[in-house]
Amino acid sequence: MPTPTEVPINLINPINPINSINPRLLDFDTIAYGSPHLDSLCKDLNCSEEDLEQFLDNPQTQRTLALRRKLQSFQLQVKSLAAADDAHAKLKSLLHHNNHGTARLAADRLLSLAGLEPPKPETHIHHHITPKPEPPQTKPAVFNSGANVPPMNENVAVFPTASINSINPINPINSVNPATTVTSQLPIANYRLPILPLFLLALFTFLSPIRYTKGLEFQQPQGVPMSSAPMTITEKIMAKHAQKSAVRPGENVWVDVDVLMTHDVCGPGTIGIFHEKFGKTAKVWDKNKVVIIPDHYIFTADEKCHRNIQILRDFVKEQGLPFYYDPEFVSMNPGIPNPYRDPTKTNYKGVCHKALPEEGHVRPGEILLGTDSHTCTAGAFGQFATGVGNTDAAFTLGTGKTWLKVPPTMKFTFHGQIPPYLTAKDLILAVIGDISVSGATYKTMYFAGEGIASLTLEDRMTLTNMAIEAGGKNGVCDVDEKTLQYVRARSRIKQWDVFTDDKGAAYDYENEYDLAIMEPMVAKPHSPDNKDTAHNCRDTKLDQAYIGSCTGGKITDMLFAANILKGNKVKIPTYVVPGSTEVHHDMQRLNLRGVEKGPNEKSIEDVLRDAGCLLGASGCSACLGGPPDTFGRLAKTEVCISTTNRNFPGRMGSMAASVFLASPLTVAASALTGHITDPRDYITQPIETGMAGVV
């Protein structure tokens, strides 16, 4: 296994070559293993595909890729806050650790680095941590994970002494303070084991007000009876699936999984690990709880993509899995597959996060795991849904269980009714802009209030879908009649549990928003938390518009866009990709009021085509970049406005392109003018959605 210093220098960040990588490789999703567009990425980076794959295989690289995205946003916030008179208070609020002294120490350290004098310590006990004597240096333990790990020798470095100052206070377990260089203390290239993460975990355990003893046994803080303390929705779901009366944030629990989903990108890897660890003849724990939905790289000539589909087919046949939605038009023949001619006459379903609820695999109160970070979309239905890696998915595939840490809950309350010029995309961009792309790291994002109740069910899916863009473990909304109407009509199981937050439930963070004063938002390149208003960005010229993805390709998204585009012509290439084949069919049968069109009425698809939009088959398409022949992919230095969820460099194709994230209303209005446009210029009356996206 090569060390980071053995790979081509153009893959390494020269400022810190051991612990970080070229900043152009910020979005790991775009360069995931087996990604069919490695060729174009290697061309951008001027390296061989073999070099890049070796580099990505290195565990140090994987940790660094995840770390850089968090720290980039955090550093920007620190720079802006450090110059303010009340920087200490703002930093402490930013870190969301007001219940113990970690925030105080971290804020003081950051102020010191910024050249400011930290204020004198307060006398309140809960703002202070009494330092303990430094432990003697000891050699790290050797853990045998089954791999051939050479024995540790006498020359291997021991744990260094460190303080809270070396920890990133936003995420103390998984990352380090951007102002310190841990590699100056730890010669990581000499290690054969992940010493740094183990050390940080041990340090965080010491600092946490909740202590872990006797292995994995959880100890509740004194004076709080486990059974009587109020719980949140997420805590109740996890307690039920752990067969416990109650759980608390920070507790590690084994839970039973209701549904496991995978797709064509991560499915082959998951299957390979399953066969390796459980055996070639092993069977999945429950064939009725495994759902496989190819959706990412379907309409391409890339042979690797076609191969992935065949691997899924072979596994489905081997296991006798009933819930596989095959793109039957994909074969091993060369060339781009011909798309389905009729969206109602194909087994293919499109984007997994849209197809899961459509096909009856999503219910309140359940636990859904998926090998995709946007699996959290299903939290809109009042369930715990989160993304997992291939190894975790393979374990669940064989056992039906997984090991989870109970996340604390952040509550976002929206007051009022949704105005006609706003959608949930504006709401979530505002939230992420406020807390940053790492502000909800391993936390539940709970969206509440009458404002959320006023949203369509599909718009709530936009909120929970983008919880991961703030680092969230999951997103969740309350269950109401809109939810139940949808689930009753579609669920393959007729019983489920509806959970609500208890009165007095504890929240890690709370914020409130007034929908009446919110404005249409955009996220400027190259981060979802780089928020601004559409009005402020009105002079930004555009080359392309894109309406689609699991975030912005639902039928109500198409309905919103069509109501602005009707009777007009777009001025820039505008690509439209339905999120699922059901959405595509609804676009053909529904009018602009969201009901069945009459004989003399135009459908949503008719209106979009008349406006000059380019319509593709359902799927992920350019949201994930994809091979060079992907529909709507950015190829050069285009400036694009999109309803998708991520705008990191290379996310939609070219590393040199720029992507602005926005609602379908803002994207449609901007497509008509050729520059970013506030949708209030085009819409004043509420848009009827009828039964679109419901039945």
C-alpha positions in Angstrom: 0.0 0.0 0.0 1.7 3.3 -1.1 2.0 6.1 1.4 0.8 9.6 0.4 4.3 10.7 -0.3 4.8 8.0 -2.9 2.1 9.2 -5.3 2.5 11.9 -8.0 3.1 15.4 -6.5 0.2 16.9 -8.4 -2.2 14.9 -6.2 -0.7 16.3 -3.0 -1.3 19.7 -1.4 2.3 21.0 -1.3 1.5 23.1 1.8 1.1 20.0 3.9 2.0 17.0 1.8 1.4 14.3 4.5 -1.9 15.3 6.0 -3.8 16.8 3.1 -4.3 16.6 -0.6 -4.9 18.7 -3.6 -7.8 21.0 -2.8 -9.4 20.1 -6.2 -10.2 16.7 -4.8 -12.7 18.0 -2.3 -15.7 16.0 -3.2 -15.0 12.3 -2.6 -18.3 11.3 -4.1 -17.1 12.4 -7.5 -14.1 10.1 -7.4 -15.5 7.1 -5.5 -14.1 3.7 -6.2 -15.2 2.2 -9.5 -16.3 5.7 -10.7 -16.5 5.5 -14.4 -15.2 9.0 -15.0 -11.7 8.5 -13.5 -10.3 9.0 -17.0 -11.6 12.6 -17.2 -10.4 13.3 -13.7 -7.0 12.0 -14.4 -6.8 14.2 -17.4 -7.7 17.2 -15.2 -5.0 16.3 -12.7 -2.4 15.2 -15.3 -1.8 11.8 -13.7 -2.4 8.2 -14.6 -5.6 6.3 -13.6 -3.4 3.7 -11.7 -1.7 6.5 -9.7 -5.1 8.0 -8.8 -6.6 4.7 -7.8 -3.6 3.8 -5.6 -3.8 7.2 -4.0 -7.6 6.8 -3.3 -7.0 3.3 -1.8 -4.8 4.7 0.9 -6.7 5.0 4.2 -4.9 8.3 5.0 -6.3 9.8 1.8 -9.8 8.7 2.7 -9.7 10.4 6.1 -8.2 13.5 4.6 -10.8 13.9 1.9 -13.6 13.9 4.5 -11.6 16.2 6.7 -10.8 18.9 4.1 -14.5 19.6 3.3 -15.3 20.3 7.0 -12.2 22.4 7.7 -12.5 24.6 4.6 -15.9 26.0 5.8 -14.7 26.2 9.4 -11.6 28.2 8.6 -13.7 30.8 6.7 -16.0 31.2 9.7 -13.1 31.6 12.1 -11.5 34.3 9.9 -14.7 36.3 9.8 -15.5 35.9 13.5 -12.0 36.5 14.9 -12.1 40.2 13.9 -15.3 40.9 15.7 -15.4 42.6 19.1 -17.6 39.8 20.5 -15.6 37.1 18.8 -15.3 34.9 21.9 -19.1 34.7 22.4 -19.7 34.1 18.7 -17.1 31.4 18.5 -18.5 29.7 21.5 -22.0 29.7 20.0 -20.6 28.5 16.7 -19.1 25.4 18.3 -22.4 24.3 19.8 -20.7 23.0 23.0 -22.2 25.4 25.5 -22.9 22.7 28.1 -19.3 22.1 29.0 -15.9 23.7 28.9 -14.7 22.4 25.5 -16.1 25.4 23.7 -14.4 27.8 26.0 -11.0 26.3 25.6 -11.4 25.9 21.9 -12.6 29.5 21.5 -9.7 30.8 23.5 -7.2 28.9 21.4 -8.7 30.2 18.2 -8.7 33.8 19.5 -5.1 33.4 20.5 -4.2 32.2 17.0 -6.0 35.2 15.5 -3.9 37.6 17.7 -6.7 38.5 20.1 -6.6 38.4 23.8 -9.0 35.8 25.3 -11.2 37.2 28.1 -10.6 36.2 31.7 -12.1 32.9 32.7 -15.7 33.0 34.1 -16.4 31.6 37.5 -19.2 29.3 36.3 -18.2 25.7 36.9 -19.8 24.4 33.7 -17.5 26.7 31.6 -14.3 25.2 33.1 -12.5 21.9 32.8 -10.0 21.1 35.6 -6.9 19.7 33.8 -5.7 16.3 34.9 -2.0 15.3 35.1 -0.6 14.2 31.8 -0.7 10.4 31.5 2.7 8.6 31.0 3.5 7.8 27.5 2.6 4.3 26.5 2.9 2.3 23.3 -0.3 2.1 21.3 -2.3 -1.1 21.4 -2.1 -3.5 18.5 -5.5 -4.4 17.1 -5.8 -7.4 14.7 -8.5 -6.7 12.2 -7.8 -9.9 10.3 -5.3 -8.3 8.0 -1.6 -9.3 7.9 -0.3 -6.5 10.1 3.4 -6.6 11.0 4.2 -6.6 14.7 5.0 -3.2 16.3 8.7 -2.7 16.9 10.6 -0.7 19.5 11.1 2.2 17.1 7.4 3.0 16.6 6.4 6.3 18.0 4.3 6.5 21.1 1.2 8.6 21.9 2.2 12.3 22.2 0.8 14.5 24.8 -1.8 16.9 23.4 -4.4 19.3 24.6 -7.9 20.4 23.5 -6.2 23.0 21.3 -5.2 20.3 18.8 -8.8 19.3 18.3 -11.3 20.7 15.9 -14.0 21.8 18.4 -16.8 21.4 15.8 -16.1 17.7 15.4 -13.7 16.6 18.2 -13.7 12.9 17.3 -13.1 12.9 13.5 -10.9 15.9 12.7 -8.2 18.3 14.0 -8.0 22.0 14.5 -7.1 23.7 11.2 -4.6 25.9 12.9 -2.4 23.0 14.0 -0.4 20.5 12.1 -0.6 17.1 13.8 1.8 15.6 11.4 4.6 17.5 13.0 4.1 15.4 16.1 3.0 12.1 14.5 5.1 10.5 11.7 1.9 9.0 10.2 3.7 7.5 7.2 5.5 5.1 9.6 2.3 3.8 11.2 0.5 0.7 10.1 -2.5 1.4 12.3 -4.9 4.4 12.6 -3.2 5.8 15.7 -4.5 9.4 15.4 -8.2 8.6 15.3 -7.8 6.3 18.3 -5.9 9.0 20.2 -8.6 11.6 19.4 -11.4 9.3 20.4 -9.7 8.6 23.8 -9.2 12.3 24.4 -12.8 13.1 23.6 -14.0 10.4 25.9 -12.0 12.0 28.7 -13.4 15.4 28.0 -17.0 14.3 27.5 -19.5 14.8 30.4 -20.7 11.3 29.7 -18.2 8.6 30.6 -17.8 5.1 28.9 -16.7 2.3 31.2 -16.5 -1.4 31.2 -16.0 -1.7 27.5 -19.1 -0.5 25.7 -21.4 -0.3 28.7 -23.1 3.1 28.7 -23.4 5.1 32.0 -26.2 7.6 32.3 -25.3 10.9 34.0 -26.2 10.8 37.7 -29.6 12.0 38.6 -31.3 11.3 35.3 -33.3 8.1 35.3 -33.0 6.5 31.9 -36.7 5.4 31.6 -38.2 8.8 32.6 -36.2 11.3 30.7 -38.0 12.8 27.6 -36.8 11.6 24.2 -36.7 12.9 20.6 -38.1 11.1 17.6 -34.6 9.8 16.6 -34.0 8.6 20.2 -37.3 6.8 20.3 -36.8 5.0 17.0 -33.3 3.9 18.0 -34.5 2.7 21.5 -37.2 0.6 19.9 -34.8 -1.0 17.4 -32.2 -1.6 20.2 -35.0 -3.2 22.3 -34.4 -0.7 25.1 -36.7 1.4 27.1 -34.7 4.5 26.3 -31.4 5.7 24.8 -29.4 8.9 25.2 -27.2 10.9 22.8 -23.7 9.5 22.7 -24.8 6.0 23.6 -23.6 3.2 21.3 -26.4 0.6 20.5 -26.9 -2.4 18.3 -30.1 -1.9 16.3 -32.2 -4.0 14.0 -32.5 -2.6 10.5 -35.8 -2.6 8.6 -34.6 -1.9 5.1 -31.1 -1.9 3.4 -30.8 -0.2 0.0 -27.9 -0.2 -2.4 -27.4 0.9 -6.0 -25.1 0.5 -9.0 -22.2 2.5 -7.7 -21.8 0.9 -4.2 -23.7 -2.3 -4.8 -20.9 -4.2 -6.4 -18.5 -3.3 -3.6 -21.0 -4.2 -0.9 -21.6 -7.6 -2.6 -17.9 -8.3 -2.8 -17.4 -7.6 0.9 -20.5 -9.7 1.8 -19.1 -12.7 -0.2 -15.6 -12.2 1.3 -16.7 -12.1 4.9 -19.8 -14.3 5.0 -18.9 -16.8 2.2 -19.7 -17.3 -1.4 -22.8 -19.3 -0.6 -24.1 -17.1 2.2 -27.6 -15.7 2.1 -28.8 -12.3 3.0 -30.5 -11.9 6.4 -34.0 -11.2 4.9 -34.5 -11.0 1.2 -37.7 -9.0 1.7 -35.7 -6.2 3.4 -33.1 -5.7 0.7 -33.8 -3.2 -2.0 -31.5 -2.7 -5.0 -32.1 0.3 -7.3 -29.7 1.1 -10.1 -29.7 4.8 -10.8 -26.4 6.6 -11.0 -24.6 5.7 -14.3 -27.3 4.3 -16.5 -27.4 6.2 -19.8 -23.7 6.0 -20.8 -21.6 4.0 -23.1 -19.0 3.3 -20.3 -18.5 -0.5 -20.1 -17.6 -0.4 -16.4 -21.1 1.0 -15.7 -22.7 -1.8 -17.7 -20.6 -4.3 -15.8 -21.9 -2.9 -12.5 -25.5 -3.5 -13.5 -24.6 -7.1 -14.4 -23.0 -7.7 -11.0 -26.3 -6.6 -9.4 -28.3 -8.9 -11.7 -26.2 -11.9 -10.8 -26.5 -11.2 -7.1 -30.2 -10.7 -7.3 -30.6 -14.1 -9.1 -28.3 -15.8 -6.6 -30.2 -14.5 -3.6 -33.7 -14.5 -5.1 -34.3 -10.9 -4.2 -37.8 -9.6 -5.1 -37.1 -5.9 -4.9 -34.7 -5.2 -7.7 -35.6 -2.5 -10.2 -33.7 -3.5 -13.4 -32.9 -1.1 -16.2 -33.6 -3.9 -18.7 -32.4 -1.8 -21.6 -28.8 -1.9 -20.3 -26.7 -4.7 -21.8 -23.0 -5.4 -22.3 -23.3 -4.3 -25.9 -21.2 -1.1 -26.7 -22.9 2.2 -26.9 -25.4 4.3 -24.9 -28.5 2.3 -24.0 -31.7 3.5 -25.6 -33.9 5.0 -22.8 -37.3 3.6 -22.0 -39.9 4.8 -24.5 -42.7 4.7 -22.0 -42.0 5.4 -18.3 -44.8 3.1 -17.2 -43.5 0.1 -19.1 -40.1 -0.4 -17.6 -38.8 -2.0 -14.4 -36.3 0.8 -14.1 -37.3 3.4 -11.4 -34.8 6.2 -11.5 -33.2 7.9 -8.4 -33.2 5.5 -5.4 -34.3 8.2 -2.9 -37.4 9.0 -4.9 -38.1 5.4 -5.8 -37.9 4.0 -2.2 -41.1 5.8 -1.0 -42.8 5.4 -4.4 -42.4 1.6 -4.2 -43.6 1.3 -0.6 -40.2 0.8 1.2 -40.4 3.8 3.5 -42.5 4.1 6.7 -42.6 6.1 9.9 -40.7 4.8 12.8 -38.4 2.5 10.9 -34.6 2.4 10.3 -33.4 2.6 6.7 -29.8 2.3 5.7 -28.5 3.0 2.2 -25.1 3.0 0.5 -25.6 6.6 -0.4 -25.2 9.8 1.6 -28.6 11.2 0.6 -30.4 8.2 2.1 -31.4 10.7 4.8 -34.1 11.9 2.4 -36.5 9.4 3.8 -36.5 11.1 7.2 -39.3 13.3 5.8 -41.5 10.3 6.5 -40.7 10.3 10.2 -38.1 7.5 10.1 -34.4 7.2 10.9 -32.6 7.0 7.5 -28.9 7.4 7.0 -26.1 6.6 4.6 -23.5 3.9 5.3 -20.3 2.6 3.6 -20.0 -0.6 1.7 -18.5 -2.5 4.7 -21.3 -1.5 7.1 -23.8 -2.4 4.4 -22.2 -5.8 3.9 -22.4 -6.5 7.6 -26.1 -5.5 7.7 -26.7 -7.6 4.6 -25.5 -10.7 6.5 -26.9 -9.9 10.0 -29.8 -7.4 9.7 -28.1 -5.3 12.3 -25.7 -2.3 12.7 -24.0 -0.5 15.5 -24.9 3.2 15.8 -24.1 6.0 18.2 -27.3 7.9 19.2 -27.0 11.4 17.7 -28.0 14.6 19.6 -30.8 16.5 18.0 -30.8 20.0 16.5 -34.2 21.6 16.2 -35.1 24.1 13.5 -38.6 25.7 13.9 -40.2 27.5 11.0 -43.1 29.9 11.7 -45.8 31.0 9.3 -46.9 29.6 5.9 -44.6 29.0 2.9 -44.9 32.0 0.5 -45.4 31.3 -3.2 -41.9 32.4 -4.1 -40.1 30.1 -1.6 -39.6 26.3 -1.6 -37.9 24.0 0.9 -34.6 24.5 -1.0 -34.5 28.1 0.1 -35.1 27.0 3.7 -32.4 24.4 3.8 -29.8 26.7 2.1 -30.5 29.3 4.8 -30.0 26.8 7.6 -26.8 25.3 6.1 -25.5 28.8 5.6 -26.2 29.6 9.2 -24.6 26.5 10.8 -22.0 25.6 8.1 -21.4 22.3 6.2 -20.0 20.8 9.4 -22.4 22.4 11.9 -24.6 19.4 12.3 -21.8 16.7 12.2 -23.3 13.4 13.5 -26.5 15.1 14.7 -30.2 14.8 13.9 -31.6 17.8 12.1 -35.3 18.0 13.2 -37.5 20.4 11.1 -40.6 21.5 13.0 -43.3 24.2 13.2 -46.3 25.2 11.2 -44.1 26.3 8.4 -42.9 22.7 7.8 -46.5 21.5 8.0 -47.4 23.9 5.2 -44.9 22.3 2.9 -45.8 19.5 0.5 -44.5 16.1 1.5 -42.0 16.2 -1.4 -40.7 19.6 -0.3 -40.0 18.1 3.1 -37.9 15.5 1.4 -35.7 18.4 0.1 -35.1 19.4 3.7 -34.1 16.0 5.0 -32.2 15.2 1.7 -29.7 18.0 2.4 -29.2 17.3 6.1 -26.0 15.6 5.0 -24.8 18.8 3.5 -24.5 20.2 7.0 -22.8 17.0 8.2 -26.0 15.6 9.7 -26.4 12.0 10.6 -30.1 12.2 9.6 -32.9 14.6 9.1 -36.5 14.1 10.3 -39.9 15.8 10.1 -43.1 15.2 12.1 -45.6 12.8 10.7 -49.0 14.3 9.7 -51.9 13.4 7.5 -50.0 14.2 4.4 -47.4 11.7 5.4 -49.9 9.0 6.4 -52.0 9.5 3.2 -48.9 8.8 1.1 -47.7 5.8 3.2 -51.1 4.2 3.5 -51.5 4.2 -0.3 -48.0 2.7 -1.0 -46.5 0.8 1.9 -45.9 -2.9 1.4 -46.3 -3.3 5.2 -49.6 -2.1 6.8 -48.3 -1.5 10.3 -45.8 1.1 11.6 -45.1 3.3 14.6 -45.4 7.1 14.6 -43.1 8.8 17.1 -43.1 12.4 18.3 -40.7 14.4 20.4 -41.6 14.4 24.1 -42.3 17.6 25.8 -39.1 18.7 27.5 -36.9 16.7 25.1 -33.3 18.0 25.2 -31.9 19.7 22.0 -28.2 20.2 21.2 -29.1 23.4 19.4 -32.3 25.4 18.5 -33.1 28.1 16.0 -36.3 29.6 14.7 -37.2 31.2 11.3 -40.0 33.4 10.1 -41.0 32.4 6.6 -42.6 35.8 6.0 -39.3 37.5 6.0 -37.1 34.8 4.3 -35.9 35.4 0.7 -35.1 33.2 -2.2 -31.6 31.8 -1.6 -28.6 30.5 -3.5 -25.4 28.7 -2.5 -22.5 30.2 -4.4 -19.5 28.1 -5.5 -18.0 26.0 -4.1 -19.9 25.0 -1.0 -23.5 24.5 0.1 -23.0 26.9 3.0 -21.8 29.8 0.9 -25.2 31.4 1.0 -26.6 34.6 -0.5 -29.9 35.8 -1.7 -30.9 35.5 -5.4 -31.4 39.2 -5.5 -27.8 39.9 -4.4 -26.5 37.6 -7.1 -28.6 39.1 -9.9 -25.6 40.2 -12.0 -24.2 36.7 -12.2 -24.3 35.6 -15.8 -25.1 31.9 -16.5 -24.2 29.4 -19.2 -26.5 26.6 -18.2 -29.4 25.6 -16.0 -30.2 22.2 -14.6 -33.5 20.9 -13.0 -33.3 17.4 -11.5 -31.7 15.1 -8.9 -33.1 13.6 -5.7 -33.2 17.1 -4.3 -34.8 19.0 -7.2 -36.2 16.4 -9.6 -39.5 15.5 -7.9 -42.9 16.1 -9.6 -43.6 19.2 -7.4 -40.2 20.6 -8.4 -41.2 20.2 -12.1 -44.5 21.8 -11.4 -42.9 24.8 -9.8 -40.5 25.3 -12.7 -43.1 24.8 -15.4 -45.4 27.4 -13.9 -42.6 30.0 -14.3 -41.6 28.8 -17.8 -45.0 28.6 -19.3 -45.4 30.8 -22.4 -41.7 31.8 -22.3 -38.4 30.7 -23.9 -35.2 29.9 -22.0 -32.1 31.9 -22.9 -29.6 29.3 -21.9 -29.4 25.5 -22.3 -31.7 24.1 -19.6 -31.5 20.4 -18.8 -34.5 18.7 -17.1 -34.1 15.2 -15.6 -37.1 13.6 -13.8 -36.2 12.1 -10.5 -38.0 8.8 -11.3 -40.0 7.1 -14.0 -43.1 7.9 -11.9 -42.2 11.6 -12.0 -41.7 11.3 -15.7 -45.1 9.8 -16.2 -46.7 12.4 -13.9 -45.1 15.1 -16.1 -46.9 13.6 -19.1 -50.3 13.3 -17.5 -50.6 16.3 -15.1 -51.4 19.9 -15.9 -49.9 23.0 -14.3 -52.4 22.6 -11.3 -51.1 19.2 -10.5 -54.3 17.3 -11.6 -55.0 15.1 -14.6 -54.9 17.2 -17.7 -57.9 17.7 -19.9 -58.0 16.9 -23.7 -57.1 20.4 -24.6 -54.6 21.1 -21.9 -50.8 20.9 -21.9 -49.0 18.7 -19.6 -46.0 19.7 -17.5 -43.7 18.1 -20.0 -45.4 19.9 -22.9 -44.8 23.3 -21.2 -41.1 22.5 -20.5 -40.5 21.4 -24.1 -42.3 24.4 -25.5 -40.0 26.6 -23.4 -37.0 25.1 -25.0 -35.9 22.8 -22.2 -33.8 19.6 -23.0 -35.6 16.7 -21.4 -33.6 13.5 -20.4 -34.6 10.1 -19.0 -34.9 9.8 -15.2 -31.8 9.2 -13.1 -29.0 10.9 -11.3 -27.4 12.1 -14.5 -25.1 15.2 -14.1 -25.7 15.6 -10.4 -22.8 13.3 -9.8 -20.8 14.4 -12.8 -20.5 11.0 -14.4 -18.7 9.9 -17.6 -18.2 12.5 -20.3 -21.3 11.4 -22.2 -23.6 12.0 -19.3 -26.7 14.1 -20.0 -26.2 17.7 -18.8 -22.7 17.2 -17.6 -20.5 20.4 -17.2 -17.6 20.0 -19.6 -15.5 23.2 -19.4 -15.7 26.4 -17.4 -19.5 26.8 -17.5 -21.4 28.7 -14.8 -24.5 26.7 -14.0 -27.5 27.2 -11.7 -28.9 23.9 -10.5 -31.6 22.3 -8.2 -29.0 19.7 -7.1 -27.5 19.4 -3.7 -23.7 19.9 -4.0 -21.5 22.4 -5.7 -18.0 21.3 -4.9 -15.4 21.5 -7.7 -16.0 18.7 -10.1 -19.3 17.7 -8.6 -21.2 18.1 -11.9 -18.3 17.3 -14.2 -15.5 19.7 -15.0 -13.3 20.8 -12.1 -13.2 24.3 -13.7 -17.0 24.8 -13.8 -19.0 26.8 -11.2 -22.3 25.7 -9.7 -24.9 27.8 -7.9 -27.5 25.8 -6.0 -31.0 27.2 -5.9 -34.7 26.2 -5.8 -36.6 25.1 -9.0 -38.4 28.5 -9.0 -35.1 30.4 -9.0 -33.5 28.1 -11.5 -36.5 28.4 -13.9 -36.5 32.2 -13.5 -32.8 32.4 -14.2 -33.1 30.2 -17.3 -35.4 32.8 -18.8 -33.0 35.7 -18.3 -29.6 34.1 -18.6 -28.5 35.5 -15.2 -29.4 34.7 -11.6 -33.0 36.0 -11.1 -35.2 36.3 -8.1 -38.4 34.3 -8.8 -40.4 37.1 -7.2 -40.0 38.8 -10.6 -42.2 36.1 -12.1 -44.5 34.8 -9.4 -46.8 36.3 -6.9 -49.7 33.8 -6.5 -49.4 30.4 -4.9 -48.8 27.5 -7.2 -51.4 24.7 -6.9 -49.9 21.3 -6.6 -53.1 19.2 -6.5 -52.3 15.6 -5.8 -48.9 15.7 -7.4 -46.5 13.5 -5.5 -49.2 12.1 -3.2 -51.1 9.4 -4.9 
